[in-house]
Structures are given as structure tokens and as C-alpha cells.
Amino acid sequence: MKVIFFGFLLSWALTGFSQVTTITRNPEIQEMTGLVSSDSLEKYLNGLVAFGTRHSLSEDAENRGIEAARKYVLAKFKSFERQSKGRLSSKIDYFTVYPDGKRVNKEVKMGNVMATLKGIDPDDDRVFVVSGHIDSRVSDIMNHESDAPGANDDGSGVVALIEMVRIMSKRGFPATIVFVAVSGEEQGLIGASHLAKKANEKHWNLVAMINNDMIGNSQSSGTGIRDNTKLRVFSEGVPHYETENMAVLRQRTNAENDSKSRQLARYIKEVAERYVDHLEIKLIYRNDRFLRGGDHTPFSREGFTAVRLCEMNENYTQQHQDLRVADGIAYGDKVENVDFEYLRKNTAANLAVLASLAGAPSVPQNVGVRISELTNSTQLVWEKPKHGKVAGYYVLLRETSASMWEKKFYTNETAIDLPYSKDNYFFAVQAVGENGQESLAVFPKPVRD
């Protein structure tokens, strides 16, 4: 068996800089990330906040309210369709929401603004979804009349989508990418729930969902920390949709930290840090912020792999606030509070991850660890992916206390025997395409020969 041993490409040595770190970038992805423009993001955001309020219950008007904002985003998406050579299509997916006695007090038409970049491989049905929420709010969740700029929450996520569509629609990827500005997040994750249920009912092969909610602020309230070099990724450990059989397997293999969402989070960290300089992805091992939620959660509940990207330091004087000045503090989510260099880096991180995922083969199938006999070695076996051309595979290893994979073993076989005990290490397998791009990692299940 031909096996090549690689150190983990993107980890700094634990003892300072005594070890050389090798970073290999795909030229096409590097070029795309370099095209992300802070000026474009600022232009889009000024256009978005100009509609005054984007509250989900706001009245329809030509130049004010959420419907006008939805049409603005749709127009931006459609402006990129010609350059896509027929691959990009855009629409508003409308649906009706009825009063719920909570955050919706009247019948209202909502809509998710969607841009679908169709994959170029007709045999590849994989779908990747990236989102931000278009609606905004002030202090009173039911106040749909006052100005609610929502520049960072979540105008930042929406304009990141526009910029990614501008750049990525010029390229072809084997798999399909759906960029969606969802409505009704502040009223109870309504738009995301609608889309997640639709994806389930229509049997989308939805591989991963990335939710961007507040990715443009770099200064925290209270502590005064200023830092535009870190971005959080939230991921669930125990899946929302876990069945009894899944729970038994998780408990027997000690896979609490190896859910599919955790594998996606690790992938985001590795790829984003590979392509975006001066940006560190912080793995937050919880589904979302303490006792709070976001648009990825409905996807998790429907059984999909989903995570949330969010700025490192939140500013609560700007989040969910009436526009006012009190005790010398200016409250409100305004454009002037957005750090556009930080937003540029976070947008580029999204782009790099999506391009890598959609350009890589699908995951290896039937990944297993042999348990036929007790041994201090570990034998892993798997089958080739359903989609994409494969050059080989990485077998990943980390100590049980480590958050990230620490070693990669490359092979072009579909089995490997490693002199590391499965009692002391965790393992996973990912496919590597001919272009060098990696699939998500798959945690092995016990198998007997």
C-alpha cells in the first residue's frame, strides 16, 4: 500500500514557530478571494439600509420596507445572471405567514431572495446553502414603523451574499450553490424554517448549510475590545435530529465532538485560514450563542449539517436598539459602525469554503474502522465517493483532547493500517480531488469483516 505522511498543513507548531508551516492554495480560489471588495460591500450595504426599516411586518412601499429591500437584493442577483452563461437563476420564494400570537400579529407575505448557481456536473446533485437574513428590528420586536437600519444585523450577511454571487457566478462548480437572503429571522427563524422544510420535502442532497449572521462588527460593547482578526463558527455536537440508534452509536464511539456539523466547522477553519490572511476561525462548541439561536438551527432540526458564522465580539449598543443617544452613547445598527475590512475578510472566508466544497469530490462512502480483533493499530476502510474525480484520500488523526485534526496521511487506496491505537486517537477520512480540493471528513463507524 502506498502511503505518504503529511503533517497537518495549517496548524502552527505547538512550540512557537520552530516548525515550518506549509500552505498550498488553489490558484482559482485564491484569485476569487482576492476579488472580494470592501468598496463593493459598502456600496451594497448603503443601498440596503436606505430602505429605512426591513422589519418583516413593515408595509409595502416603493422605497421603504422589507419588500422594497427584497427587490433590491433580487435586482443585484439578477444583474449577475448574464455573466454566468445560464448557470445562475434568481427569484423571491414567497409564502404566507399567519398570526401566531407571538411575533406575528397579522397575515403577512414573506419571501426568501434566492440565487441558485447550478452545478456544471449533471450527475452531481449536491447542494450547498449559504445564508444571511434580510430583516431588521429595533428594541421592540413588534415595532415595524421606526427606522431599523440593520447594517450589521444582518445587512452584513446579506451583502456578503451579493458579493459572493458577483464573483462566483463567473465560474462553474460541479455542485450547486444556493445563496439565500431569508426573511423573518427576528420573528422566529421563519424564512429559514420554510426553506429547510422545503429542502427536506423535495429531498435535496443538501450537504452543508452556512449561516452568516452579524459578520461586520469588530468592536465589543462593555469591554471595548477591537479585533478584526477572529471569526466564530458555532456547531452542534449532539445533532438536533438524533435518533435512538444514532445516540447508541455516538455513545459507543465517543463521537460527541465529531458530528457532521463539527466536521464542517473544522473544514471552515482549515480552508478559511488557508486563503484569508490575518483571520483566525474560532471553533465554538455549541449550536449558537448561550440560549440564543439562528437560521442554521431549522436546518439542523431537519437533519441537515449546518453551522453559524458570527463576529467574535458583539456590540449590544448597536444590536436590536432604537436609534438614539443616551448618556453619551449612540445606539443603533448603522453603516458607520461596520468594519468593512473585517467584512471583506469574512466574505472571502465564505467564498473560499464554498468554492472548495463545491469543487471537491463528495465524501467517501461507508467509512469504517475494523473491530474484528484487539490490536494497537487501527485499520480503516472506505469506498469511493459518489461524485467527482478522486486523486486520493486523507486519513485524519487527532488526540482525543485536540479540537483540530493534527496529522494527515495520504493514500490512493481505499484502506489503511496505521500504527496508532483507536483507544487513544480519533480518525476520519476525506476524499481529495484531482484539483487538490478536499471533501468534508467522515467519522468512521465500527465494522466487522
Secondary structure as UniProt FT lines:
FT   STRAND          3..7
FT   TURN            9..10
FT   TURN            16..17
FT   HELIX           27..35
FT   HELIX           38..49
FT   TURN            50..51
FT   TURN            56..57
FT   HELIX           66..78
FT   TURN            79..81
FT   HELIX           82..84
FT   TURN            85..86
FT   STRAND          88..97
FT   STRAND          108..117
FT   TURN            122..123
FT   STRAND          126..133
FT   TURN            141..142
FT   TURN            151..154
FT   HELIX           155..168
FT   TURN            169..170
FT   STRAND          176..182
FT   TURN            186..188
FT   HELIX           190..201
FT   TURN            202..203
FT   STRAND          205..212
FT   TURN            221..223
FT   STRAND          230..234
FT   TURN            240..241
FT   HELIX           244..253
FT   TURN            256..257
FT   HELIX           260..275
FT   TURN            277..278
FT   STRAND          280..284
FT   TURN            290..291
FT   TURN            295..296
FT   HELIX           297..301
FT   TURN            302..303
FT   STRAND          306..311
FT   TURN            316..320
FT   STRAND          324..326
FT   TURN            327..328
FT   STRAND          329..331
FT   HELIX           335..337
FT   HELIX           340..359
FT   STRAND          365..370
FT   STRAND          378..383
FT   STRAND          390..399
FT   TURN            400..401
FT   STRAND          407..411
FT   STRAND          415..418
FT   TURN            422..424
FT   STRAND          425..433
FT   TURN            434..435
FT   STRAND          445..447
//
